[in-house]
Amino acid sequence: MPPLVRVKHLEKIYDVSGVKTPALRGVDLEVLPGEFTALAGPSGSGKSTLLHLIGGLDHPTSGEVWLSGKRVDQLARTELADLRLRHLGFIFQAYNLIPVLTALENAAFVLELRGVPRREREQRALLALETLGMAEFAARRPNQLSGGQQQRVAVARALAAEPAVILADEPTANLDRKTGEALIEYMKMLNQMQGITFVFSTHDPRLLAHVTRTVELEDGQVKSDSAQAQAQRRDGSSVTSVTF
Ligand SMILES: Nc1ncnc2c1ncn2[C@@H]1O[C@H](COP(=O)(O)OP(=O)(O)OP(=O)(O)O)[C@@H](O)[C@H]1O
């Protein structure tokens, strides 16, 4: 099975008024369809930067980013927009809701852009809002919702679209316990039933308990990868004796 996400020798150096901060220092990563992968690591290790680059929201300093067989870092604007619309969902801290649309219309927006008929898109958007405890706010506009409620609408928009890959930056941060648990259940359901691939940064032990793989970053490099560790155990190449 070819990887859905492929990152090769990725480097990102932020340059703010001549002050250079290396955020990624040669990251290689492949994510296969159907994975439920966590990016772990301390604050500042490069998790958000990596998610932004995979999603084509920023340009790498060097290296390659591939998504669904396309080279994300070299696509023209319109091609990138099309790739995002059809293949990618984001759950990031900036919610980017459209102020003149209701919560339901916002949650259905990606489906509308894709030409999904009104009835179907509203059903899917409402289901996502319900799961996140937001059905009663479906008719409200973003400025009539709290920050946490706006976050839930943005999450519903990404989930309702059921893209091939969902990239999420700390998706359960800022959510109360009950909503956080409902979101985890919903993400798992989409992963297992629809085969949607998830790559997310998280420190949340409730979410980490469900991952199929953990990639740990440190100082902009991959420090450990549970998938590689498993593969090595399968070959027996790095394990000389196992005792229980
Ligand atoms: N827009 C930016 N401009 C300049 N430096 C940045 C920018 N974004 C991130 N950095 C720096 O790049 C490094 C990696 O940051 P990044 O946000 O990717 O880490 P993170 O692992 O997601 O951290 P956290 O867990 O705190 O969200 C840090 O040193 C950070 O200060």
Ligand as a Chemical Component Dictionary entry (heavy atoms), coordinates in Angstrom:
data_LIG
# 
_chem_comp.id                   LIG 
_chem_comp.type                 NON-POLYMER 
_chem_comp.pdbx_formal_charge   0 
_chem_comp.three_letter_code    LIG 
# 
loop_
_chem_comp_atom.comp_id 
_chem_comp_atom.atom_id 
_chem_comp_atom.alt_atom_id 
_chem_comp_atom.type_symbol 
_chem_comp_atom.charge 
_chem_comp_atom.model_Cartn_x 
_chem_comp_atom.model_Cartn_y 
_chem_comp_atom.model_Cartn_z 
_chem_comp_atom.pdbx_ordinal 
LIG N1  N1  N 0 5.776  31.335 13.037 1  
LIG C1  C1  C 0 6.916  31.123 13.701 2  
LIG N2  N2  N 0 7.915  32.002 13.673 3  
LIG C2  C2  C 0 9.072  31.798 14.327 4  
LIG N3  N3  N 0 9.344  30.706 15.072 5  
LIG C3  C3  C 0 8.364  29.773 15.158 6  
LIG C4  C4  C 0 7.094  29.937 14.497 7  
LIG N4  N4  N 0 6.335  28.844 14.762 8  
LIG C5  C5  C 0 7.073  28.047 15.550 9  
LIG N5  N5  N 0 8.289  28.602 15.793 10 
LIG C6  C6  C 0 9.384  27.990 16.580 11 
LIG O1  O1  O 0 9.674  26.721 16.003 12 
LIG C7  C7  C 0 9.907  25.732 17.016 13 
LIG C8  C8  C 0 8.895  24.595 16.861 14 
LIG O2  O2  O 0 7.587  25.107 17.175 15 
LIG P1  P1  P 0 6.252  24.252 17.026 16 
LIG O3  O3  O 0 5.115  25.185 17.258 17 
LIG O4  O4  O 0 6.296  23.511 15.743 18 
LIG O5  O5  O 0 6.409  23.219 18.235 19 
LIG P2  P2  P 0 5.309  22.274 18.941 20 
LIG O6  O6  O 0 6.002  20.980 19.188 21 
LIG O7  O7  O 0 4.069  22.253 18.139 22 
LIG O8  O8  O 0 5.056  23.015 20.340 23 
LIG P3  P3  P 0 3.719  23.052 21.274 24 
LIG O9  O9  O 0 3.570  21.666 21.854 25 
LIG O10 O10 O 0 4.099  24.068 22.327 26 
LIG O11 O11 O 0 2.579  23.498 20.406 27 
LIG C9  C9  C 0 9.819  26.475 18.345 28 
LIG O12 O12 O 0 11.132 26.830 18.716 29 
LIG C10 C10 C 0 9.003  27.713 18.015 30 
LIG O13 O13 O 0 9.334  28.789 18.864 31 
# 
loop_
_chem_comp_bond.comp_id 
_chem_comp_bond.atom_id_1 
_chem_comp_bond.atom_id_2 
_chem_comp_bond.value_order 
_chem_comp_bond.pdbx_ordinal 
LIG N1  C1  SING 1  
LIG C1  N2  SING 2  
LIG C1  C4  DOUB 3  
LIG N2  C2  DOUB 4  
LIG C2  N3  SING 5  
LIG N3  C3  DOUB 6  
LIG C3  C4  SING 7  
LIG C3  N5  SING 8  
LIG C4  N4  SING 9  
LIG N4  C5  DOUB 10 
LIG C5  N5  SING 11 
LIG N5  C6  SING 12 
LIG C6  O1  SING 13 
LIG C6  C10 SING 14 
LIG O1  C7  SING 15 
LIG C7  C8  SING 16 
LIG C7  C9  SING 17 
LIG C8  O2  SING 18 
LIG O2  P1  SING 19 
LIG P1  O3  DOUB 20 
LIG P1  O4  SING 21 
LIG P1  O5  SING 22 
LIG O5  P2  SING 23 
LIG P2  O6  DOUB 24 
LIG P2  O7  SING 25 
LIG P2  O8  SING 26 
LIG O8  P3  SING 27 
LIG P3  O9  DOUB 28 
LIG P3  O10 SING 29 
LIG P3  O11 SING 30 
LIG C9  O12 SING 31 
LIG C9  C10 SING 32 
LIG C10 O13 SING 33 
# 
